[in-house]
């Protein structure tokens, strides 16, 4: 089979048989230009974050427009990679959790705050906001409400991603040995080391990762702005 045909069969930015196989001695990776590389499983994978491009900015506007329309079906179909999926990070009683999902669920009940609830509150005028390249910080500020919230308002894009996901996987493995395998940590590394964080104040924060030459939502962060625990 010719080289070009091999590339067409690759369905992920980082393919490790989807992402590994016990009998596989090599790992196949694809860089931002679509070049295929084979490395030994014991070699360290080098992750590179693509440059900010118009494709990325347009993708952000398209996603916000879809959210403002509360069109979860289109959001799932076009902006969540069907194989890679995304991670839903949240807190429950002050403890951090995450779920690996293939779609954003349309949960109407309001007993607990869900991703669908946050999306339903995205306003139409958010798509007109200027995308500012800046890392904004959320302050829980338990002693002074004047400093509570993000340290700026608007729509922000940053390469300063957090490592909540990989840390939670490591912590879980202490108590449930080997629950998360190499392939899980490689997915987490791909997200944390090659993605961009998008923040639409006051409550929306998600990561976009370049997979198959396009940008997909791979993580929705509901931990940062949840002040049920400062840990």
N, C-alpha and C positions, 0 to 999 in steps of 0.2 A: 504494500500500500504506500502511496506517495506521501511525502512529508505534509503537504497541504491537507490531505485527507485526514491525517492523524490529528492535526490541529482542530479540524471541524468536529472531531469526535470528543474533544475535551470539553466537559460541561462545567468546569469550575476553574477559578483563578488558581487555586492550589488543589491539585487532584492527587489524592493519595489512595487510590483505588476505591473509592471515596473515603477517603483520605488514607487508609492503610489496608493491609491484608497480612495475615500472620505469615503466609508463605512468600510474600513479596520482599525481595532483597533491596530493591531500589524504589525510590519515590520519584514520580514524574511531577515537575512543577512547570508553570508557565509564567513568564514575566509579563510586564505591561505591554510589550510589543508583540506578544503571542509566540515568543520563542520557547521551545521545549527544551528542558534540561532534565537529565537523570542524575540523581545523587544517591549515595549509599544511605541507608536508614540511620547509621550512626553519625552522619555528617550533619553539621548545623545548617539549618535553612536560613538564608539571608532574606529578610523581608524589606521591601522598598515601598515607600509611600509615593504614589503618583503626584505630579504637580497639579495644582488647582487649575482647572480648565473651564471653558465655556460649557462643555458637556456636563461637568459636575454642577455648575451653577444652574443651568437649565433644568437639570434633573431635580434639583432642590425645589425650584419653582413649580415644576410639574407635580411633585409630590405634595406640596402645600396646597396647590389648587385642587388636587384630588381629595385631600383631607378636608378642605373647606367645603367641598361638596358632600362630605361624609359618605363617599363612595368606597366602602371597604372592599367590595368585590373587585373593582379596578385596582385598588391599592395592592391587594394581595396578588392579583394576576400579573401586574406589570412591574411592581417595585419590590416584591419579595421574591428572591431567587427560589424556584421550585424545588431544587435539591438542597441548596445550602441552608435555606430557611433563615430564621433570626432568633436572637435571644431576648427574652423579656425579663428585665431586671427590676425587682421591686422589694419592698420591705413588708413584713408582717409582724406586728407587735415589736417593732424595733429591730427585728432580725432580717438580714439580707437573704434573699432567695433569687433563683432564676429558673426560667423555663425555656426549653428549646422548642420552638414552634415553626410550623410551615405556613401559618397564616395568622392574621389578626382576627380574633373572634369578636363577633358582634354581640356583646353582652349588654343587655338592656338594664338588668337589675342594678340598683345603685347601693347595694349593701356594702360593697367594697369598691374602691377606685380601680378602674380597669383602663387598659390602653384605649379601648373604643370610646370611653367617656372623654378622655383627653382629646382625642381626634375630633369628636363631635363639637368641641368648643373652639376649634381653630377657625378664625374669622376670615372672611373673604379678602379683606384688605391686607392680610399677611403676605399674599403673593406679590404685592406691590412694594414691599419693603426692600430697601437696599441690603444686599448681603455683605455684611461687614466681617472682614477677616480679623478676628479677635477672640481670645480665650476669655470667656466670662466665668465668674465664680459665683456659686450660690452660698449665701451665708445664712445659717440657721439662727444665729444670734439669739440664744435663749434669754439673754439678760437685757436686750435692748431691741424692741420691735422696729426701731427706726432703721436698723441695719439689716433687717430680715429681707431675704430674697436675692435675686441676681444683682450683681454690681453694675449692671447696665441694662437698658431696655432695647429690644429690637430683634433682628434676625442675624445670627452669628455663625461663622464657620471657623473651625479651628482644628489643627493637627494634634492638639494636646488632649489625647484620649486618656481615659482612666483604665486601670487594670482590675476593676471589680470582678470581672468574669473569671479570669485566670486565678485570682486569689481565692474565690469561692470554690473553684474546682479543687485547688490544692488543699483547702481546709476540709472539704468534704472527704477527700481521700485519706485524711488522717483517721477519720472515724469509720469510713466505709472503704476499706483498702481496695485500690485499683478500680473504683467505680468509674472514674474518668480516665480514659486511655490516651495514648500518644496522639491519636487522631483528634481527640477533643481539645487537647492543649494546642495543637497546631491550628485548629479552627480559631481558638481564642487568640492565639498570637497573630494570626492573619488579620483579625478584626482590630485588635489593639495596636498593631504596629503599622498597618497600611491604610486605615480608615480616616475619615474626617468626621468630626463631631459637629452636628447642626443643633443649634439652640434657638428656639423661638420662645421668647419670654411671654408669659410668666411660667409655663409648665411643660413645654414640649422639648425633649432632648433625644436625639437618635443619631446613630452612626451610619455612614454610607461607605460601602466597600466596593472596590472595582472588581467585578467578576464577569468573565466572558465579555470583556470590553465594554461593560456598562456598569452603572452605579446602582447598587441595591441596598435597601435597609437591612442591616445585619444585626442591629442591636437597638433596643429602645430602653433608655435609662430612666427609671422612675425612682432610683435610689438617691441620686444627688439632691433632689428637691424635696425629699421626704425627711422631715425633721423629727420623726418619731423616736429616733435615736441619733446621738451625735457621734457614735462610734463608726 
